[in-house]
């Protein structure tokens, strides 16, 4: 048997053994990296594709305050494909049935109203197209009987 310098590993079997150990550890680390990348890729794809609700799904149920009308108490409530708009602190209302045309577009058919000086009647259809949602503000385009306007609503919590 020979004498080996354990500080520098400069000769023989110890050096060869350490090199083999280093190569084995390098392969293990490479495999771990591959597994980690695969797991992260799977988590990202699950996170991106498992949510089938589009951002407009927030409109399916809830209360929304009109931000750009004279009546600062005006808000609407949507539930079970029914829409009720409330005006003058709830003194007046407009009720409509909702039909979703796509994820971010609905048609509201007026069924009943108590709001005076409203030119629309039962059976009139309002089309609402959500253009963007930023934070809790919904930006939309409304169309009824040829009239088109831009509006904003705030999600009430």
N, CA and C atoms as an extended XYZ file, in Angstrom:
471
Properties=species:S:1:pos:R:3:atomname:S:1:resname:S:1:resid:I:1 pbc="F F F"
N         0.831       -1.174        0.000 N   UNK     1
C         0.000        0.000        0.000 CA  UNK     1
C         0.871        1.231        0.000 C   UNK     1
N         0.391        2.242       -0.695 N   UNK     2
C         1.140        3.476       -0.771 CA  UNK     2
C         0.633        4.482        0.235 C   UNK     2
N         1.356        5.556        0.347 N   UNK     3
C         0.974        6.648        1.230 CA  UNK     3
C         0.264        7.705        0.385 C   UNK     3
N        -0.874        8.169        0.889 N   UNK     4
C        -1.676        9.139        0.136 CA  UNK     4
C        -1.724       10.458        0.889 C   UNK     4
N        -1.697       11.538        0.144 N   UNK     5
C        -1.818       12.869        0.726 CA  UNK     5
C        -3.306       13.213        0.757 C   UNK     5
N        -3.906       13.156        1.934 N   UNK     6
C        -5.346       13.373        2.052 CA  UNK     6
C        -5.735       14.842        1.906 C   UNK     6
N        -4.766       15.744        2.041 N   UNK     7
C        -5.098       17.162        1.927 CA  UNK     7
C        -5.259       17.586        0.471 C   UNK     7
N        -4.455       17.033       -0.391 N   UNK     8
C        -4.501       17.469       -1.784 CA  UNK     8
C        -5.106       16.425       -2.689 C   UNK     8
N        -5.280       15.207       -2.193 N   UNK     9
C        -5.823       14.109       -2.993 CA  UNK     9
C        -5.070       14.003       -4.307 C   UNK     9
N        -3.767       14.045       -4.214 N   UNK    10
C        -2.959       14.131       -5.417 CA  UNK    10
C        -2.581       12.791       -6.007 C   UNK    10
N        -2.984       11.712       -5.378 N   UNK    11
C        -2.550       10.473       -5.985 CA  UNK    11
C        -3.551        9.370       -5.777 C   UNK    11
N        -3.579        8.458       -6.665 N   UNK    12
C        -4.182        7.172       -6.594 CA  UNK    12
C        -5.672        7.068       -6.372 C   UNK    12
N        -6.071        5.993       -5.685 N   UNK    13
C        -7.464        5.615       -5.539 CA  UNK    13
C        -8.337        6.664       -4.861 C   UNK    13
N        -7.798        7.410       -3.917 N   UNK    14
C        -8.613        8.418       -3.245 CA  UNK    14
C        -9.067        9.493       -4.232 C   UNK    14
N        -8.133        9.932       -5.086 N   UNK    15
C        -8.469       10.934       -6.089 CA  UNK    15
C        -9.490       10.369       -7.063 C   UNK    15
N        -9.292        9.158       -7.508 N   UNK    16
C       -10.225        8.530       -8.445 CA  UNK    16
C       -11.612        8.360       -7.804 C   UNK    16
N       -11.631        7.975       -6.538 N   UNK    17
C       -12.886        7.793       -5.826 CA  UNK    17
C       -13.638        9.106       -5.665 C   UNK    17
N       -12.921       10.176       -5.338 N   UNK    18
C       -13.541       11.485       -5.201 CA  UNK    18
C       -14.067       11.996       -6.539 C   UNK    18
N       -13.339       11.715       -7.612 N   UNK    19
C       -13.806       12.124       -8.939 CA  UNK    19
C       -15.089       11.378       -9.310 C   UNK    19
N       -15.139       10.088       -9.006 N   UNK    20
C       -16.349        9.307       -9.275 CA  UNK    20
C       -17.528        9.817       -8.435 C   UNK    20
N       -17.230       10.108       -7.174 N   UNK    21
C       -18.263       10.643       -6.298 CA  UNK    21
C       -18.759       11.991       -6.815 C   UNK    21
N       -17.842       12.860       -7.250 N   UNK    22
C       -18.211       14.159       -7.796 CA  UNK    22
C       -19.067       14.003       -9.053 C   UNK    22
N       -18.715       13.103       -9.943 N   UNK    23
C       -19.496       12.863      -11.158 CA  UNK    23
C       -20.887       12.328      -10.828 C   UNK    23
N       -20.952       11.433       -9.844 N   UNK    24
C       -22.245       10.883       -9.432 CA  UNK    24
C       -23.126       11.987       -8.850 C   UNK    24
N       -22.547       12.837       -8.001 N   UNK    25
C       -23.306       13.952       -7.427 CA  UNK    25
C       -23.757       14.927       -8.520 C   UNK    25
N       -22.914       15.158       -9.501 N   UNK    26
C       -23.253       16.048      -10.605 CA  UNK    26
C       -24.448       15.499      -11.384 C   UNK    26
N       -24.485       14.186      -11.629 N   UNK    27
C       -25.609       13.555      -12.328 CA  UNK    27
C       -26.893       13.654      -11.500 C   UNK    27
N       -26.768       13.437      -10.199 N   UNK    28
C       -27.931       13.517       -9.312 CA  UNK    28
C       -28.489       14.940       -9.308 C   UNK    28
N       -27.606       15.921       -9.211 N   UNK    29
C       -28.046       17.321       -9.214 CA  UNK    29
C       -28.727       17.652      -10.539 C   UNK    29
N       -28.186       17.163      -11.647 N   UNK    30
C       -28.797       17.415      -12.954 CA  UNK    30
C       -30.188       16.789      -13.028 C   UNK    30
N       -30.349       15.587      -12.508 N   UNK    31
C       -31.663       14.939      -12.501 CA  UNK    31
C       -32.649       15.699      -11.615 C   UNK    31
N       -32.169       16.178      -10.473 N   UNK    32
C       -33.023       16.959       -9.584 CA  UNK    32
C       -33.478       18.236      -10.289 C   UNK    32
N       -32.562       18.891      -11.002 N   UNK    33
C       -32.931       20.101      -11.751 CA  UNK    33
C       -34.015       19.790      -12.777 C   UNK    33
N       -33.861       18.693      -13.487 N   UNK    34
C       -34.846       18.311      -14.508 CA  UNK    34
C       -36.206       18.068      -13.863 C   UNK    34
N       -36.211       17.365      -12.739 N   UNK    35
C       -37.469       17.090      -12.039 CA  UNK    35
C       -38.099       18.399      -11.544 C   UNK    35
N       -37.295       19.282      -10.980 N   UNK    36
C       -37.813       20.559      -10.478 CA  UNK    36
C       -38.403       21.378      -11.626 C   UNK    36
N       -37.713       21.440      -12.756 N   UNK    37
C       -38.225       22.182      -13.909 CA  UNK    37
C       -39.533       21.562      -14.397 C   UNK    37
N       -39.596       20.239      -14.456 N   UNK    38
C       -40.822       19.567      -14.904 CA  UNK    38
C       -41.982       19.842      -13.944 C   UNK    38
N       -41.720       19.783      -12.655 N   UNK    39
C       -42.769       20.051      -11.670 CA  UNK    39
C       -43.239       21.501      -11.766 C   UNK    39
N       -42.305       22.439      -11.892 N   UNK    40
C       -42.689       23.846      -12.036 CA  UNK    40
C       -43.491       24.076      -13.307 C   UNK    40
N       -43.084       23.452      -14.397 N   UNK    41
C       -43.832       23.589      -15.655 CA  UNK    41
C       -45.241       23.039      -15.496 C   UNK    41
N       -45.384       21.915      -14.814 N   UNK    42
C       -46.704       21.333      -14.592 CA  UNK    42
C       -47.565       22.252      -13.726 C   UNK    42
N       -46.983       22.817      -12.684 N   UNK    43
C       -47.736       23.724      -11.812 CA  UNK    43
C       -48.171       24.975      -12.560 C   UNK    43
N       -47.302       25.508      -13.388 N   UNK    44
C       -47.657       26.698      -14.169 CA  UNK    44
C       -48.779       26.370      -15.144 C   UNK    44
N       -48.677       25.239      -15.835 N   UNK    45
C       -49.726       24.900      -16.803 CA  UNK    45
C       -51.049       24.615      -16.103 C   UNK    45
N       -51.020       23.991      -14.946 N   UNK    46
C       -52.249       23.771      -14.187 CA  UNK    46
C       -52.827       25.115      -13.762 C   UNK    46
N       -51.974       26.006      -13.294 N   UNK    47
C       -52.421       27.321      -12.861 CA  UNK    47
C       -53.005       28.142      -13.995 C   UNK    47
N       -52.440       28.007      -15.189 N   UNK    48
C       -52.919       28.802      -16.313 CA  UNK    48
C       -54.161       28.225      -16.964 C   UNK    48
N       -54.310       26.917      -16.955 N   UNK    49
C       -55.375       26.307      -17.722 CA  UNK    49
C       -56.491       25.699      -16.894 C   UNK    49
N       -56.370       25.670      -15.593 N   UNK    50
C       -57.421       25.051      -14.796 CA  UNK    50
C       -58.549       26.022      -14.465 C   UNK    50
N       -58.333       27.302      -14.654 N   UNK    51
C       -59.360       28.281      -14.366 CA  UNK    51
C       -60.174       28.519      -15.632 C   UNK    51
N       -61.372       27.992      -15.667 N   UNK    52
C       -62.190       28.134      -16.855 CA  UNK    52
C       -63.041       29.394      -16.808 C   UNK    52
N       -63.176       30.001      -15.644 N   UNK    53
C       -63.972       31.218      -15.540 CA  UNK    53
C       -63.193       32.393      -16.113 C   UNK    53
N       -63.767       33.067      -17.093 N   UNK    54
C       -63.097       34.265      -17.600 CA  UNK    54
C       -63.220       35.385      -16.581 C   UNK    54
N       -62.454       36.455      -16.761 N   UNK    55
C       -62.532       37.548      -15.795 CA  UNK    55
C       -63.937       38.145      -15.682 C   UNK    55
N       -64.752       38.028      -16.719 N   UNK    56
C       -66.103       38.597      -16.691 CA  UNK    56
C       -67.059       37.788      -15.825 C   UNK    56
N       -66.626       36.654      -15.334 N   UNK    57
C       -67.503       35.838      -14.493 CA  UNK    57
C       -67.912       36.587      -13.225 C   UNK    57
N       -67.165       37.629      -12.876 N   UNK    58
C       -67.513       38.444      -11.714 CA  UNK    58
C       -68.893       39.081      -11.880 C   UNK    58
N       -69.349       39.217      -13.135 N   UNK    59
C       -70.651       39.841      -13.406 CA  UNK    59
C       -71.827       38.886      -13.250 C   UNK    59
N       -71.575       37.626      -13.071 N   UNK    60
C       -72.671       36.649      -12.999 CA  UNK    60
C       -73.511       36.819      -11.736 C   UNK    60
N       -72.892       37.339      -10.690 N   UNK    61
C       -73.610       37.515       -9.428 CA  UNK    61
C       -72.925       38.609       -8.622 C   UNK    61
N       -73.695       39.600       -8.176 N   UNK    62
C       -73.113       40.631       -7.335 CA  UNK    62
C       -73.824       41.960       -7.447 C   UNK    62
N       -73.269       42.933       -6.720 N   UNK    63
C       -73.785       44.303       -6.740 CA  UNK    63
C       -72.732       45.196       -7.376 C   UNK    63
N       -73.212       46.139       -8.195 N   UNK    64
C       -72.323       47.008       -8.941 CA  UNK    64
C       -72.865       48.435       -8.902 C   UNK    64
N       -72.010       49.376       -8.559 N   UNK    65
C       -72.404       50.789       -8.460 CA  UNK    65
C       -72.052       51.494       -9.757 C   UNK    65
N       -73.032       52.194      -10.319 N   UNK    66
C       -72.765       53.010      -11.493 CA  UNK    66
C       -71.858       54.169      -11.089 C   UNK    66
N       -70.814       54.409      -11.872 N   UNK    67
C       -69.876       55.483      -11.539 CA  UNK    67
C       -70.081       56.747      -12.360 C   UNK    67
N       -70.871       56.677      -13.412 N   UNK    68
C       -70.957       57.816      -14.320 CA  UNK    68
C       -72.402       58.230      -14.626 C   UNK    68
N       -73.253       58.170      -13.595 N   UNK    69
C       -74.637       58.636      -13.754 CA  UNK    69
C       -74.888       59.747      -12.733 C   UNK    69
N       -75.893       60.555      -13.002 N   UNK    70
C       -76.210       61.679      -12.101 CA  UNK    70
C       -76.591       61.199      -10.709 C   UNK    70
N       -77.396       60.132      -10.664 N   UNK    71
C       -77.864       59.583       -9.389 CA  UNK    71
C       -76.724       58.789       -8.741 C   UNK    71
N       -76.097       59.372       -7.750 N   UNK    72
C       -74.948       58.733       -7.096 CA  UNK    72
C       -75.333       57.549       -6.219 C   UNK    72
N       -76.639       57.319       -6.029 N   UNK    73
C       -77.081       56.149       -5.249 CA  UNK    73
C       -77.403       54.969       -6.162 C   UNK    73
N       -77.357       55.164       -7.479 N   UNK    74
C       -77.755       54.126       -8.442 CA  UNK    74
C       -76.789       52.943       -8.415 C   UNK    74
N       -77.369       51.756       -8.373 N   UNK    75
C       -76.569       50.535       -8.452 CA  UNK    75
C       -77.424       49.446       -9.075 C   UNK    75
N       -76.783       48.363       -9.414 N   UNK    76
C       -77.527       47.227       -9.951 CA  UNK    76
C       -77.082       45.957       -9.252 C   UNK    76
N       -77.979       44.990       -9.303 N   UNK    77
C       -77.722       43.699       -8.679 CA  UNK    77
C       -78.024       42.610       -9.716 C   UNK    77
N       -77.114       41.657       -9.838 N   UNK    78
C       -77.298       40.531      -10.763 CA  UNK    78
C       -77.265       39.239       -9.958 C   UNK    78
N       -78.270       38.399      -10.221 N   UNK    79
C       -78.330       37.095       -9.556 CA  UNK    79
C       -79.260       36.202      -10.369 C   UNK    79
N       -78.825       34.979      -10.616 N   UNK    80
C       -79.652       33.991      -11.330 CA  UNK    80
C       -80.204       34.541      -12.650 C   UNK    80
N       -79.342       35.181      -13.433 N   UNK    81
C       -79.720       35.749      -14.737 CA  UNK    81
C       -80.852       36.773      -14.649 C   UNK    81
N       -80.972       37.406      -13.509 N   UNK    82
C       -81.907       38.517      -13.305 CA  UNK    82
C       -81.079       39.744      -12.946 C   UNK    82
N       -81.477       40.877      -13.483 N   UNK    83
C       -80.786       42.129      -13.206 CA  UNK    83
C       -81.816       43.123      -12.676 C   UNK    83
N       -81.480       43.764      -11.580 N   UNK    84
C       -82.353       44.812      -11.034 CA  UNK    84
C       -81.493       46.050      -10.816 C   UNK    84
N       -81.890       47.145      -11.451 N   UNK    85
C       -81.226       48.428      -11.254 CA  UNK    85
C       -82.044       49.217      -10.229 C   UNK    85
N       -81.367       49.820       -9.275 N   UNK    86
C       -82.030       50.614       -8.240 CA  UNK    86
C       -81.600       52.068       -8.372 C   UNK    86
N       -82.571       52.970       -8.272 N   UNK    87
C       -82.320       54.399       -8.403 CA  UNK    87
C       -82.922       55.149       -7.223 C   UNK    87
N       -82.381       56.323       -6.958 N   UNK    88
C       -82.820       57.202       -5.886 CA  UNK    88
C       -82.973       56.438       -4.570 C   UNK    88
N       -81.864       55.838       -4.171 N   UNK    89
C       -81.774       55.077       -2.914 CA  UNK    89
C       -82.797       53.944       -2.836 C   UNK    89
N       -83.092       53.324       -3.961 N   UNK    90
C       -84.001       52.177       -3.992 CA  UNK    90
C       -85.460       52.525       -4.187 C   UNK    90
N       -85.775       53.797       -4.333 N   UNK    91
C       -87.160       54.219       -4.513 CA  UNK    91
C       -87.727       53.693       -5.842 C   UNK    91
N       -86.887       53.654       -6.877 N   UNK    92
C       -87.313       53.194       -8.196 CA  UNK    92
C       -86.418       52.036       -8.639 C   UNK    92
N       -86.948       51.226       -9.552 N   UNK    93
C       -86.161       50.103      -10.060 CA  UNK    93
C       -86.469       49.859      -11.531 C   UNK    93
N       -85.568       49.112      -12.172 N   UNK    94
C       -85.762       48.575      -13.515 CA  UNK    94
C       -85.326       47.118      -13.439 C   UNK    94
N       -86.234       46.201      -13.803 N   UNK    95
C       -85.927       44.768      -13.758 CA  UNK    95
C       -85.763       44.239      -15.177 C   UNK    95
N       -84.793       43.333      -15.323 N   UNK    96
C       -84.518       42.730      -16.631 CA  UNK    96
C       -84.097       41.281      -16.469 C   UNK    96
N       -84.341       40.496      -17.525 N   UNK    97
C       -83.807       39.134      -17.618 CA  UNK    97
C       -82.525       39.198      -18.435 C   UNK    97
N       -81.520       38.449      -18.004 N   UNK    98
C       -80.225       38.460      -18.698 CA  UNK    98
C       -80.050       37.187      -19.511 C   UNK    98
N       -79.558       37.366      -20.716 N   UNK    99
C       -79.132       36.248      -21.563 CA  UNK    99
C       -77.665       36.521      -21.915 C   UNK    99
N       -76.792       35.589      -21.529 N   UNK   100
C       -75.371       35.756      -21.814 CA  UNK   100
C       -75.110       35.332      -23.252 C   UNK   100
N       -74.559       36.250      -24.054 N   UNK   101
C       -74.254       35.975      -25.457 CA  UNK   101
C       -72.841       35.417      -25.615 C   UNK   101
N       -71.965       35.789      -24.710 N   UNK   102
C       -70.597       35.251      -24.644 CA  UNK   102
C       -70.104       35.505      -23.225 C   UNK   102
N       -68.862       35.183      -22.964 N   UNK   103
C       -68.325       35.315      -21.602 CA  UNK   103
C       -68.411       36.744      -21.072 C   UNK   103
N       -68.286       37.733      -21.958 N   UNK   104
C       -68.251       39.129      -21.507 CA  UNK   104
C       -69.319       40.003      -22.165 C   UNK   104
N       -70.337       39.378      -22.738 N   UNK   105
C       -71.415       40.134      -23.386 CA  UNK   105
C       -72.753       39.542      -22.939 C   UNK   105
N       -73.651       40.428      -22.486 N   UNK   106
C       -74.993       39.957      -22.146 CA  UNK   106
C       -76.042       40.888      -22.728 C   UNK   106
N       -77.233       40.333      -22.847 N   UNK   107
C       -78.384       41.092      -23.305 CA  UNK   107
C       -79.400       41.097      -22.172 C   UNK   107
N       -79.819       42.290      -21.765 N   UNK   108
C       -80.800       42.433      -20.698 CA  UNK   108
C       -82.128       42.862      -21.326 C   UNK   108
N       -83.141       42.029      -21.159 N   UNK   109
C       -84.468       42.344      -21.686 CA  UNK   109
C       -85.317       42.882      -20.537 C   UNK   109
N       -85.741       44.146      -20.667 N   UNK   110
C       -86.501       44.780      -19.597 CA  UNK   110
C       -87.846       44.073      -19.404 C   UNK   110
N       -88.179       43.792      -18.143 N   UNK   111
C       -89.446       43.125      -17.827 CA  UNK   111
C       -90.392       44.023      -17.033 C   UNK   111
N       -89.813       44.966      -16.272 N   UNK   112
C       -90.641       45.794      -15.398 CA  UNK   112
C       -89.843       47.023      -14.984 C   UNK   112
N       -90.550       48.149      -14.752 N   UNK   113
C       -89.857       49.351      -14.274 CA  UNK   113
C       -90.805       50.248      -13.496 C   UNK   113
N       -90.224       50.978      -12.553 N   UNK   114
C       -90.970       52.022      -11.840 CA  UNK   114
C       -90.272       53.364      -12.025 C   UNK   114
N       -89.141       53.372      -12.684 N   UNK   115
C       -88.358       54.591      -12.877 CA  UNK   115
C       -89.088       55.545      -13.827 C   UNK   115
N       -89.476       56.726      -13.342 N   UNK   116
C       -90.172       57.682      -14.214 CA  UNK   116
C       -89.196       58.307      -15.220 C   UNK   116
N       -89.736       58.840      -16.279 N   UNK   117
C       -88.949       59.522      -17.309 CA  UNK   117
C       -87.906       58.618      -17.956 C   UNK   117
N       -88.157       57.343      -17.936 N   UNK   118
C       -87.290       56.388      -18.623 CA  UNK   118
C       -87.975       56.053      -19.950 C   UNK   118
N       -87.311       56.325      -21.090 N   UNK   119
C       -87.980       56.172      -22.383 CA  UNK   119
C       -88.162       54.721      -22.837 C   UNK   119
N       -87.625       53.766      -22.095 N   UNK   120
C       -87.677       52.370      -22.534 CA  UNK   120
C       -88.833       51.641      -21.867 C   UNK   120
N       -89.259       50.552      -22.515 N   UNK   121
C       -90.419       49.808      -22.010 CA  UNK   121
C       -90.103       48.320      -21.936 C   UNK   121
N       -90.998       47.578      -21.318 N   UNK   122
C       -90.834       46.122      -21.211 CA  UNK   122
C       -90.636       45.540      -22.614 C   UNK   122
N       -89.676       44.635      -22.721 N   UNK   123
C       -89.355       44.015      -24.005 CA  UNK   123
C       -88.157       44.636      -24.690 C   UNK   123
N       -87.787       45.872      -24.326 N   UNK   124
C       -86.611       46.504      -24.921 CA  UNK   124
C       -85.351       45.764      -24.450 C   UNK   124
N       -84.382       45.669      -25.363 N   UNK   125
C       -83.162       44.908      -25.092 CA  UNK   125
C       -81.947       45.824      -25.022 C   UNK   125
N       -81.211       45.676      -23.932 N   UNK   126
C       -79.962       46.399      -23.721 CA  UNK   126
C       -78.821       45.405      -23.884 C   UNK   126
N       -77.873       45.719      -24.746 N   UNK   127
C       -76.690       44.872      -24.909 CA  UNK   127
C       -75.527       45.527      -24.175 C   UNK   127
N       -74.861       44.752      -23.320 N   UNK   128
C       -73.723       45.248      -22.552 CA  UNK   128
C       -72.497       44.412      -22.915 C   UNK   128
N       -71.454       45.104      -23.361 N   UNK   129
C       -70.188       44.454      -23.714 CA  UNK   129
C       -69.109       44.953      -22.762 C   UNK   129
N       -68.569       44.058      -21.966 N   UNK   130
C       -67.483       44.435      -21.054 CA  UNK   130
C       -66.221       44.600      -21.883 C   UNK   130
N       -65.604       45.763      -21.758 N   UNK   131
C       -64.394       46.037      -22.531 CA  UNK   131
C       -63.138       45.755      -21.741 C   UNK   131
N       -63.177       46.038      -20.449 N   UNK   132
C       -62.041       45.676      -19.597 CA  UNK   132
C       -62.474       45.756      -18.145 C   UNK   132
N       -61.714       45.049      -17.334 N   UNK   133
C       -61.918       45.092      -15.887 CA  UNK   133
C       -60.569       45.444      -15.286 C   UNK   133
N       -60.541       46.535      -14.542 N   UNK   134
C       -59.298       46.969      -13.912 CA  UNK   134
C       -59.567       47.148      -12.429 C   UNK   134
N       -58.863       46.356      -11.640 N   UNK   135
C       -59.121       46.305      -10.200 CA  UNK   135
C       -60.593       45.952      -10.002 C   UNK   135
N       -61.364       46.802       -9.372 N   UNK   136
C       -62.790       46.525       -9.154 CA  UNK   136
C       -63.687       47.370      -10.062 C   UNK   136
N       -63.108       47.951      -11.104 N   UNK   137
C       -63.884       48.789      -12.016 CA  UNK   137
C       -64.121       48.051      -13.330 C   UNK   137
N       -65.372       48.012      -13.745 N   UNK   138
C       -65.772       47.352      -14.985 CA  UNK   138
C       -66.088       48.442      -16.008 C   UNK   138
N       -65.395       48.420      -17.132 N   UNK   139
C       -65.621       49.359      -18.218 CA  UNK   139
C       -66.447       48.630      -19.274 C   UNK   139
N       -67.532       49.244      -19.723 N   UNK   140
C       -68.426       48.551      -20.649 CA  UNK   140
C       -68.961       49.502      -21.716 C   UNK   140
N       -69.509       48.887      -22.754 N   UNK   141
C       -70.219       49.629      -23.795 CA  UNK   141
C       -71.660       49.146      -23.768 C   UNK   141
N       -72.592       50.083      -23.670 N   UNK   142
C       -74.008       49.754      -23.661 CA  UNK   142
C       -74.652       50.169      -24.972 C   UNK   142
N       -75.585       49.349      -25.456 N   UNK   143
C       -76.320       49.668      -26.687 CA  UNK   143
C       -77.788       49.320      -26.477 C   UNK   143
N       -78.651       50.288      -26.748 N   UNK   144
C       -80.089       50.036      -26.695 CA  UNK   144
C       -80.772       50.920      -27.752 C   UNK   144
N       -81.564       50.305      -28.588 N   UNK   145
C       -82.333       51.014      -29.630 CA  UNK   145
C       -81.483       52.024      -30.408 C   UNK   145
N       -80.285       51.608      -30.790 N   UNK   146
C       -79.428       52.472      -31.592 CA  UNK   146
C       -78.574       53.448      -30.802 C   UNK   146
N       -78.854       53.636      -29.538 N   UNK   147
C       -78.024       54.505      -28.694 CA  UNK   147
C       -76.862       53.699      -28.133 C   UNK   147
N       -75.662       54.269      -28.202 N   UNK   148
C       -74.454       53.595      -27.717 CA  UNK   148
C       -73.737       54.538      -26.756 C   UNK   148
N       -73.238       54.011      -25.650 N   UNK   149
C       -72.489       54.812      -24.695 CA  UNK   149
C       -71.452       53.944      -23.989 C   UNK   149
N       -70.483       54.605      -23.409 N   UNK   150
C       -69.457       53.966      -22.588 CA  UNK   150
C       -69.805       54.204      -21.135 C   UNK   150
N       -69.611       53.197      -20.300 N   UNK   151
C       -69.925       53.349      -18.889 CA  UNK   151
C       -68.928       52.642      -18.005 C   UNK   151
N       -69.040       52.931      -16.703 N   UNK   152
C       -68.179       52.298      -15.689 CA  UNK   152
C       -69.036       51.897      -14.498 C   UNK   152
N       -68.696       50.734      -13.941 N   UNK   153
C       -69.336       50.245      -12.713 CA  UNK   153
C       -68.253       49.812      -11.740 C   UNK   153
N       -68.549       49.935      -10.488 N   UNK   154
C       -67.643       49.495       -9.439 CA  UNK   154
C       -68.237       48.269       -8.762 C   UNK   154
N       -67.420       47.239       -8.582 N   UNK   155
C       -67.876       46.056       -7.859 CA  UNK   155
C       -68.043       46.446       -6.396 C   UNK   155
N       -69.250       46.241       -5.859 N   UNK   156
C       -69.518       46.559       -4.450 CA  UNK   156
C       -69.214       45.316       -3.612 C   UNK   156
N       -68.540       45.533       -2.505 N   UNK   157
C       -68.175       44.398       -1.657 CA  UNK   157
C       -68.924       44.434       -0.354 C   UNK   157
